[in-house]
Amino acid sequence: MMLLERDPVLASLRQYAHEAGQGEGRLVLIGGEAGIGKAEGAGDEEAVVRHASLAARRAVDLGSHREAAAQYERALRWAAQAAPPALAEL
């Protein structure tokens, strides 16, 4: 499933999560290139914080400071929901 338009896909994922809470199971695979928002779309705040901070450090190493700032900004949007070990990575 392509994520060119995310709203219908995110609505399906929310529905599947609701169904899982009701005891109905489903397997959902989310794939794609690094940095396209898989963890963010899945609502995995710890993965977003962990991977965004890694991407930011990688961007700094490459001299791409604007990209690093964008990645840190992304991580900080999710930081309030992340567990302390994930926050330590920031």
Secondary structure, DSSP 8 states (H G I E B T S, - for coil): ---SSHHHHHHHHHHHHHHHHTT---------STTSSHHHHHT-HHHHHHHHHHHHHHHHHTT-HHHHHHHHHHHHHHHTTS-HHHHHT-
